[in-house]
């Protein structure tokens, strides 16, 4: 099960626009849910959510 949350950040002059992605994964050891947060470039969110 994956939880998808995307927050956008304003790009400054010359900077790439970044988004903060939060994915919920199930830990293989304990079975508890863990949250993975990462800042990724806009347009590459699908790659982040498709990785396991």
PDB file of N, H, CA, C and O in Angstrom:
ATOM      1  N   UNK A   1       0.835  -1.164   0.000  1.00  0.00           N
ATOM      2  CA  UNK A   1       0.000   0.000   0.000  1.00  0.00           C
ATOM      3  C   UNK A   1       0.883   1.231   0.000  1.00  0.00           C
ATOM      4  O   UNK A   1       1.862   1.286   0.745  1.00  0.00           O
ATOM      5  N   UNK A   2       0.569   2.193  -0.796  1.00  0.00           N
ATOM      6  H   UNK A   2      -0.226   2.148  -1.401  1.00  0.00           H
ATOM      7  CA  UNK A   2       1.383   3.394  -0.860  1.00  0.00           C
ATOM      8  C   UNK A   2       0.527   4.621  -0.628  1.00  0.00           C
ATOM      9  O   UNK A   2      -0.587   4.734  -1.141  1.00  0.00           O
ATOM     10  N   UNK A   3       1.062   5.523   0.145  1.00  0.00           N
ATOM     11  H   UNK A   3       1.967   5.430   0.561  1.00  0.00           H
ATOM     12  CA  UNK A   3       0.395   6.800   0.377  1.00  0.00           C
ATOM     13  C   UNK A   3       1.116   7.831  -0.457  1.00  0.00           C
ATOM     14  O   UNK A   3       2.341   7.933  -0.393  1.00  0.00           O
ATOM     15  N   UNK A   4       0.381   8.594  -1.238  1.00  0.00           N
ATOM     16  H   UNK A   4      -0.614   8.511  -1.290  1.00  0.00           H
ATOM     17  CA  UNK A   4       1.010   9.560  -2.117  1.00  0.00           C
ATOM     18  C   UNK A   4       0.697  10.961  -1.631  1.00  0.00           C
ATOM     19  O   UNK A   4      -0.466  11.359  -1.549  1.00  0.00           O
ATOM     20  N   UNK A   5       1.749  11.709  -1.307  1.00  0.00           N
ATOM     21  H   UNK A   5       2.693  11.386  -1.373  1.00  0.00           H
ATOM     22  CA  UNK A   5       1.589  13.102  -0.909  1.00  0.00           C
ATOM     23  C   UNK A   5       2.684  13.900  -1.603  1.00  0.00           C
ATOM     24  O   UNK A   5       3.862  13.558  -1.506  1.00  0.00           O
ATOM     25  N   UNK A   6       2.306  14.939  -2.287  1.00  0.00           N
ATOM     26  H   UNK A   6       1.349  15.217  -2.365  1.00  0.00           H
ATOM     27  CA  UNK A   6       3.279  15.744  -3.020  1.00  0.00           C
ATOM     28  C   UNK A   6       3.072  17.201  -2.641  1.00  0.00           C
ATOM     29  O   UNK A   6       1.959  17.719  -2.735  1.00  0.00           O
ATOM     30  N   UNK A   7       4.142  17.865  -2.212  1.00  0.00           N
ATOM     31  H   UNK A   7       5.046  17.445  -2.136  1.00  0.00           H
ATOM     32  CA  UNK A   7       4.100  19.299  -1.911  1.00  0.00           C
ATOM     33  C   UNK A   7       5.074  19.994  -2.843  1.00  0.00           C
ATOM     34  O   UNK A   7       6.208  19.538  -2.993  1.00  0.00           O
ATOM     35  N   UNK A   8       4.670  21.066  -3.460  1.00  0.00           N
ATOM     36  H   UNK A   8       3.749  21.436  -3.338  1.00  0.00           H
ATOM     37  CA  UNK A   8       5.543  21.766  -4.395  1.00  0.00           C
ATOM     38  C   UNK A   8       6.203  22.953  -3.713  1.00  0.00           C
ATOM     39  O   UNK A   8       5.615  23.580  -2.832  1.00  0.00           O
ATOM     40  N   UNK A   9       7.416  23.254  -4.123  1.00  0.00           N
ATOM     41  H   UNK A   9       7.893  22.745  -4.839  1.00  0.00           H
ATOM     42  CA  UNK A   9       8.164  24.378  -3.609  1.00  0.00           C
ATOM     43  C   UNK A   9       8.463  25.321  -4.763  1.00  0.00           C
ATOM     44  O   UNK A   9       8.723  24.874  -5.880  1.00  0.00           O
ATOM     45  N   UNK A  10       8.429  26.603  -4.507  1.00  0.00           N
ATOM     46  H   UNK A  10       8.217  26.967  -3.600  1.00  0.00           H
ATOM     47  CA  UNK A  10       8.664  27.595  -5.553  1.00  0.00           C
ATOM     48  C   UNK A  10      10.129  27.557  -5.987  1.00  0.00           C
ATOM     49  O   UNK A  10      11.034  27.471  -5.156  1.00  0.00           O
ATOM     50  N   UNK A  11      10.343  27.622  -7.283  1.00  0.00           N
ATOM     51  H   UNK A  11       9.609  27.692  -7.958  1.00  0.00           H
ATOM     52  CA  UNK A  11      11.702  27.613  -7.822  1.00  0.00           C
ATOM     53  C   UNK A  11      12.231  29.038  -7.846  1.00  0.00           C
ATOM     54  O   UNK A  11      11.546  29.956  -8.298  1.00  0.00           O
ATOM     55  N   UNK A  12      13.440  29.217  -7.362  1.00  0.00           N
ATOM     56  H   UNK A  12      13.996  28.471  -6.995  1.00  0.00           H
ATOM     57  CA  UNK A  12      14.070  30.531  -7.398  1.00  0.00           C
ATOM     58  C   UNK A  12      14.780  30.683  -8.738  1.00  0.00           C
ATOM     59  O   UNK A  12      14.844  29.732  -9.517  1.00  0.00           O
ATOM     60  N   UNK A  13      15.292  31.825  -9.000  1.00  0.00           N
ATOM     61  H   UNK A  13      15.239  32.598  -8.367  1.00  0.00           H
ATOM     62  CA  UNK A  13      15.929  32.112 -10.286  1.00  0.00           C
ATOM     63  C   UNK A  13      17.057  31.115 -10.564  1.00  0.00           C
ATOM     64  O   UNK A  13      18.017  31.028  -9.799  1.00  0.00           O
ATOM     65  N   UNK A  14      16.936  30.383 -11.635  1.00  0.00           N
ATOM     66  H   UNK A  14      16.156  30.453 -12.256  1.00  0.00           H
ATOM     67  CA  UNK A  14      17.972  29.435 -12.039  1.00  0.00           C
ATOM     68  C   UNK A  14      17.908  28.089 -11.333  1.00  0.00           C
ATOM     69  O   UNK A  14      18.643  27.173 -11.702  1.00  0.00           O
ATOM     70  N   UNK A  15      17.055  27.943 -10.336  1.00  0.00           N
ATOM     71  H   UNK A  15      16.457  28.686 -10.037  1.00  0.00           H
ATOM     72  CA  UNK A  15      16.964  26.681  -9.600  1.00  0.00           C
ATOM     73  C   UNK A  15      15.910  25.781 -10.240  1.00  0.00           C
ATOM     74  O   UNK A  15      14.935  26.260 -10.819  1.00  0.00           O
ATOM     75  N   UNK A  16      16.120  24.490 -10.126  1.00  0.00           N
ATOM     76  H   UNK A  16      16.912  24.102  -9.655  1.00  0.00           H
ATOM     77  CA  UNK A  16      15.141  23.537 -10.627  1.00  0.00           C
ATOM     78  C   UNK A  16      13.998  23.458  -9.632  1.00  0.00           C
ATOM     79  O   UNK A  16      14.213  23.573  -8.425  1.00  0.00           O
ATOM     80  N   UNK A  17      12.806  23.267 -10.122  1.00  0.00           N
ATOM     81  H   UNK A  17      12.632  23.174 -11.102  1.00  0.00           H
ATOM     82  CA  UNK A  17      11.677  23.143  -9.202  1.00  0.00           C
ATOM     83  C   UNK A  17      11.710  21.751  -8.580  1.00  0.00           C
ATOM     84  O   UNK A  17      11.892  20.746  -9.267  1.00  0.00           O
ATOM     85  N   UNK A  18      11.531  21.720  -7.284  1.00  0.00           N
ATOM     86  H   UNK A  18      11.383  22.537  -6.726  1.00  0.00           H
ATOM     87  CA  UNK A  18      11.609  20.478  -6.526  1.00  0.00           C
ATOM     88  C   UNK A  18      10.268  20.235  -5.846  1.00  0.00           C
ATOM     89  O   UNK A  18       9.542  21.174  -5.519  1.00  0.00           O
ATOM     90  N   UNK A  19       9.952  18.959  -5.640  1.00  0.00           N
ATOM     91  H   UNK A  19      10.542  18.196  -5.906  1.00  0.00           H
ATOM     92  CA  UNK A  19       8.755  18.580  -4.906  1.00  0.00           C
ATOM     93  C   UNK A  19       9.161  17.613  -3.798  1.00  0.00           C
ATOM     94  O   UNK A  19      10.100  16.831  -3.950  1.00  0.00           O
ATOM     95  N   UNK A  20       8.444  17.679  -2.695  1.00  0.00           N
ATOM     96  H   UNK A  20       7.682  18.315  -2.572  1.00  0.00           H
ATOM     97  CA  UNK A  20       8.694  16.775  -1.580  1.00  0.00           C
ATOM     98  C   UNK A  20       7.700  15.633  -1.682  1.00  0.00           C
ATOM     99  O   UNK A  20       6.489  15.852  -1.648  1.00  0.00           O
ATOM    100  N   UNK A  21       8.207  14.413  -1.807  1.00  0.00           N
ATOM    101  H   UNK A  21       9.190  14.234  -1.834  1.00  0.00           H
ATOM    102  CA  UNK A  21       7.362  13.233  -1.938  1.00  0.00           C
ATOM    103  C   UNK A  21       7.485  12.388  -0.674  1.00  0.00           C
ATOM    104  O   UNK A  21       8.580  12.195  -0.144  1.00  0.00           O
ATOM    105  N   UNK A  22       6.365  11.896  -0.210  1.00  0.00           N
ATOM    106  H   UNK A  22       5.477  12.052  -0.640  1.00  0.00           H
ATOM    107  CA  UNK A  22       6.317  11.044   0.972  1.00  0.00           C
ATOM    108  C   UNK A  22       5.654   9.731   0.581  1.00  0.00           C
ATOM    109  O   UNK A  22       4.520   9.712   0.103  1.00  0.00           O
ATOM    110  N   UNK A  23       6.377   8.630   0.790  1.00  0.00           N
ATOM    111  H   UNK A  23       7.298   8.645   1.179  1.00  0.00           H
ATOM    112  CA  UNK A  23       5.855   7.306   0.444  1.00  0.00           C
ATOM    113  C   UNK A  23       5.798   6.450   1.714  1.00  0.00           C
ATOM    114  O   UNK A  23       6.723   6.478   2.526  1.00  0.00           O
ATOM    115  N   UNK A  24       4.723   5.700   1.881  1.00  0.00           N
ATOM    116  H   UNK A  24       3.971   5.677   1.222  1.00  0.00           H
ATOM    117  CA  UNK A  24       4.559   4.819   3.028  1.00  0.00           C
ATOM    118  C   UNK A  24       4.872   3.395   2.581  1.00  0.00           C
ATOM    119  O   UNK A  24       4.239   2.874   1.663  1.00  0.00           O
ATOM    120  N   UNK A  25       5.842   2.773   3.228  1.00  0.00           N
ATOM    121  H   UNK A  25       6.356   3.196   3.974  1.00  0.00           H
ATOM    122  CA  UNK A  25       6.242   1.408   2.919  1.00  0.00           C
ATOM    123  C   UNK A  25       6.078   0.537   4.162  1.00  0.00           C
ATOM    124  O   UNK A  25       6.061   1.033   5.288  1.00  0.00           O
ATOM    125  N   UNK A  26       5.961  -0.745   3.938  1.00  0.00           N
ATOM    126  H   UNK A  26       5.975  -1.148   3.023  1.00  0.00           H
ATOM    127  CA  UNK A  26       5.871  -1.691   5.042  1.00  0.00           C
ATOM    128  C   UNK A  26       7.251  -2.302   5.261  1.00  0.00           C
ATOM    129  O   UNK A  26       7.873  -2.786   4.315  1.00  0.00           O
ATOM    130  N   UNK A  27       7.728  -2.285   6.490  1.00  0.00           N
ATOM    131  H   UNK A  27       7.223  -1.892   7.259  1.00  0.00           H
ATOM    132  CA  UNK A  27       9.041  -2.822   6.828  1.00  0.00           C
ATOM    133  C   UNK A  27       9.023  -4.344   6.722  1.00  0.00           C
ATOM    134  O   UNK A  27       8.129  -4.989   7.270  1.00  0.00           O
ATOM    135  N   UNK A  28       9.996  -4.926   6.026  1.00  0.00           N
ATOM    136  H   UNK A  28      10.722  -4.402   5.581  1.00  0.00           H
ATOM    137  CA  UNK A  28      10.006  -6.391   5.905  1.00  0.00           C
ATOM    138  C   UNK A  28      10.357  -7.090   7.218  1.00  0.00           C
ATOM    139  O   UNK A  28       9.973  -8.242   7.421  1.00  0.00           O
ATOM    140  N   UNK A  29      11.079  -6.415   8.109  1.00  0.00           N
ATOM    141  H   UNK A  29      11.392  -5.479   7.944  1.00  0.00           H
ATOM    142  CA  UNK A  29      11.485  -7.040   9.369  1.00  0.00           C
ATOM    143  C   UNK A  29      10.368  -7.057  10.400  1.00  0.00           C
ATOM    144  O   UNK A  29      10.060  -8.098  10.980  1.00  0.00           O
ATOM    145  N   UNK A  30       9.762  -5.888  10.625  1.00  0.00           N
ATOM    146  H   UNK A  30      10.012  -5.043  10.154  1.00  0.00           H
ATOM    147  CA  UNK A  30       8.790  -5.784  11.714  1.00  0.00           C
ATOM    148  C   UNK A  30       7.351  -5.760  11.238  1.00  0.00           C
ATOM    149  O   UNK A  30       6.441  -6.045  12.016  1.00  0.00           O
ATOM    150  N   UNK A  31       7.127  -5.427   9.976  1.00  0.00           N
ATOM    151  H   UNK A  31       7.866  -5.196   9.344  1.00  0.00           H
ATOM    152  CA  UNK A  31       5.774  -5.320   9.475  1.00  0.00           C
ATOM    153  C   UNK A  31       5.140  -3.965   9.748  1.00  0.00           C
ATOM    154  O   UNK A  31       4.002  -3.715   9.351  1.00  0.00           O
ATOM    155  N   UNK A  32       5.883  -3.083  10.431  1.00  0.00           N
ATOM    156  H   UNK A  32       6.807  -3.285  10.754  1.00  0.00           H
ATOM    157  CA  UNK A  32       5.379  -1.740  10.720  1.00  0.00           C
ATOM    158  C   UNK A  32       5.543  -0.867   9.481  1.00  0.00           C
ATOM    159  O   UNK A  32       6.360  -1.158   8.607  1.00  0.00           O
ATOM    160  N   UNK A  33       4.765   0.195   9.415  1.00  0.00           N
ATOM    161  H   UNK A  33       4.101   0.431  10.124  1.00  0.00           H
ATOM    162  CA  UNK A  33       4.853   1.114   8.288  1.00  0.00           C
ATOM    163  C   UNK A  33       5.917   2.169   8.557  1.00  0.00           C
ATOM    164  O   UNK A  33       6.024   2.691   9.667  1.00  0.00           O
ATOM    165  N   UNK A  34       6.699   2.475   7.529  1.00  0.00           N
ATOM    166  H   UNK A  34       6.612   2.051   6.628  1.00  0.00           H
ATOM    167  CA  UNK A  34       7.720   3.522   7.614  1.00  0.00           C
ATOM    168  C   UNK A  34       7.440   4.530   6.509  1.00  0.00           C
ATOM    169  O   UNK A  34       6.894   4.185   5.462  1.00  0.00           O
ATOM    170  N   UNK A  35       7.816   5.765   6.753  1.00  0.00           N
ATOM    171  H   UNK A  35       8.260   6.046   7.604  1.00  0.00           H
ATOM    172  CA  UNK A  35       7.600   6.828   5.791  1.00  0.00           C
ATOM    173  C   UNK A  35       8.933   7.244   5.200  1.00  0.00           C
ATOM    174  O   UNK A  35       9.879   7.537   5.932  1.00  0.00           O
ATOM    175  N   UNK A  36       9.011   7.272   3.873  1.00  0.00           N
ATOM    176  H   UNK A  36       8.242   7.034   3.279  1.00  0.00           H
ATOM    177  CA  UNK A  36      10.205   7.685   3.165  1.00  0.00           C
ATOM    178  C   UNK A  36       9.927   9.038   2.530  1.00  0.00           C
ATOM    179  O   UNK A  36       9.018   9.170   1.711  1.00  0.00           O
ATOM    180  N   UNK A  37      10.713  10.046   2.909  1.00  0.00           N
ATOM    181  H   UNK A  37      11.452   9.938   3.574  1.00  0.00           H
ATOM    182  CA  UNK A  37      10.539  11.395   2.374  1.00  0.00           C
ATOM    183  C   UNK A  37      11.763  11.750   1.539  1.00  0.00           C
ATOM    184  O   UNK A  37      12.896  11.437   1.905  1.00  0.00           O
ATOM    185  N   UNK A  38      11.515  12.404   0.421  1.00  0.00           N
ATOM    186  H   UNK A  38      10.594  12.658   0.124  1.00  0.00           H
ATOM    187  CA  UNK A  38      12.633  12.803  -0.435  1.00  0.00           C
ATOM    188  C   UNK A  38      12.220  14.004  -1.283  1.00  0.00           C
ATOM    189  O   UNK A  38      11.074  14.106  -1.721  1.00  0.00           O
ATOM    190  N   UNK A  39      13.165  14.905  -1.505  1.00  0.00           N
ATOM    191  H   UNK A  39      14.096  14.823  -1.149  1.00  0.00           H
ATOM    192  CA  UNK A  39      12.959  16.004  -2.436  1.00  0.00           C
ATOM    193  C   UNK A  39      13.425  15.532  -3.804  1.00  0.00           C
ATOM    194  O   UNK A  39      14.584  15.149  -3.966  1.00  0.00           O
ATOM    195  N   UNK A  40      12.540  15.555  -4.783  1.00  0.00           N
ATOM    196  H   UNK A  40      11.599  15.866  -4.652  1.00  0.00           H
ATOM    197  CA  UNK A  40      12.870  15.129  -6.133  1.00  0.00           C
ATOM    198  C   UNK A  40      12.504  16.238  -7.108  1.00  0.00           C
ATOM    199  O   UNK A  40      11.699  17.116  -6.795  1.00  0.00           O
ATOM    200  N   UNK A  41      13.097  16.191  -8.278  1.00  0.00           N
ATOM    201  H   UNK A  41      13.751  15.479  -8.532  1.00  0.00           H
ATOM    202  CA  UNK A  41      12.793  17.184  -9.300  1.00  0.00           C
ATOM    203  C   UNK A  41      11.364  16.991  -9.797  1.00  0.00           C
ATOM    204  O   UNK A  41      10.846  15.875  -9.839  1.00  0.00           O
ATOM    205  N   UNK A  42      10.748  18.095 -10.168  1.00  0.00           N
ATOM    206  H   UNK A  42      11.169  19.002 -10.134  1.00  0.00           H
ATOM    207  CA  UNK A  42       9.392  18.032 -10.699  1.00  0.00           C
ATOM    208  C   UNK A  42       9.403  17.205 -11.978  1.00  0.00           C
ATOM    209  O   UNK A  42      10.277  17.394 -12.824  1.00  0.00           O
ATOM    210  N   UNK A  43       8.477  16.321 -12.127  1.00  0.00           N
ATOM    211  H   UNK A  43       7.767  16.167 -11.440  1.00  0.00           H
ATOM    212  CA  UNK A  43       8.396  15.454 -13.294  1.00  0.00           C
ATOM    213  C   UNK A  43       8.974  14.074 -13.051  1.00  0.00           C
ATOM    214  O   UNK A  43       8.781  13.177 -13.871  1.00  0.00           O
ATOM    215  N   UNK A  44       9.686  13.881 -11.935  1.00  0.00           N
ATOM    216  H   UNK A  44       9.844  14.610 -11.270  1.00  0.00           H
ATOM    217  CA  UNK A  44      10.271  12.568 -11.633  1.00  0.00           C
ATOM    218  C   UNK A  44       9.598  11.914 -10.434  1.00  0.00           C
ATOM    219  O   UNK A  44      10.164  11.015  -9.813  1.00  0.00           O
ATOM    220  N   UNK A  45       8.379  12.371 -10.107  1.00  0.00           N
ATOM    221  H   UNK A  45       7.919  13.101 -10.612  1.00  0.00           H
ATOM    222  CA  UNK A  45       7.662  11.815  -8.955  1.00  0.00           C
ATOM    223  C   UNK A  45       7.286  10.367  -9.182  1.00  0.00           C
ATOM    224  O   UNK A  45       7.340   9.554  -8.260  1.00  0.00           O
ATOM    225  N   UNK A  46       6.910  10.044 -10.394  1.00  0.00           N
ATOM    226  H   UNK A  46       6.866  10.705 -11.143  1.00  0.00           H
ATOM    227  CA  UNK A  46       6.478   8.673 -10.688  1.00  0.00           C
ATOM    228  C   UNK A  46       7.605   7.679 -10.465  1.00  0.00           C
ATOM    229  O   UNK A  46       7.358   6.564 -10.005  1.00  0.00           O
ATOM    230  N   UNK A  47       8.847   8.063 -10.785  1.00  0.00           N
ATOM    231  H   UNK A  47       9.048   8.969 -11.159  1.00  0.00           H
ATOM    232  CA  UNK A  47       9.989   7.181 -10.542  1.00  0.00           C
ATOM    233  C   UNK A  47      10.148   6.900  -9.053  1.00  0.00           C
ATOM    234  O   UNK A  47      10.434   5.770  -8.658  1.00  0.00           O
ATOM    235  N   UNK A  48       9.961   7.934  -8.221  1.00  0.00           N
ATOM    236  H   UNK A  48       9.728   8.852  -8.542  1.00  0.00           H
ATOM    237  CA  UNK A  48      10.085   7.763  -6.783  1.00  0.00           C
ATOM    238  C   UNK A  48       9.022   6.816  -6.239  1.00  0.00           C
ATOM    239  O   UNK A  48       9.322   5.946  -5.422  1.00  0.00           O
ATOM    240  N   UNK A  49       7.772   6.984  -6.694  1.00  0.00           N
ATOM    241  H   UNK A  49       7.529   7.691  -7.358  1.00  0.00           H
ATOM    242  CA  UNK A  49       6.686   6.157  -6.176  1.00  0.00           C
ATOM    243  C   UNK A  49       6.696   4.745  -6.753  1.00  0.00           C
ATOM    244  O   UNK A  49       6.121   3.841  -6.146  1.00  0.00           O
ATOM    245  N   UNK A  50       7.328   4.525  -7.903  1.00  0.00           N
ATOM    246  H   UNK A  50       7.795   5.259  -8.396  1.00  0.00           H
ATOM    247  CA  UNK A  50       7.364   3.185  -8.491  1.00  0.00           C
ATOM    248  C   UNK A  50       8.466   2.326  -7.886  1.00  0.00           C
ATOM    249  O   UNK A  50       8.397   1.100  -7.972  1.00  0.00           O
ATOM    250  N   UNK A  51       9.485   2.937  -7.272  1.00  0.00           N
ATOM    251  H   UNK A  51       9.540   3.933  -7.202  1.00  0.00           H
ATOM    252  CA  UNK A  51      10.565   2.163  -6.653  1.00  0.00           C
ATOM    253  C   UNK A  51      10.069   1.510  -5.381  1.00  0.00           C
ATOM    254  O   UNK A  51       9.244   2.065  -4.656  1.00  0.00           O
ATOM    255  N   UNK A  52      10.590   0.310  -5.122  1.00  0.00           N
ATOM    256  H   UNK A  52      11.260  -0.141  -5.711  1.00  0.00           H
ATOM    257  CA  UNK A  52      10.225  -0.379  -3.884  1.00  0.00           C
ATOM    258  C   UNK A  52      11.458  -0.757  -3.133  1.00  0.00           C
ATOM    259  O   UNK A  52      11.368  -1.349  -2.058  1.00  0.00           O
TER     260      UNK A  52
END
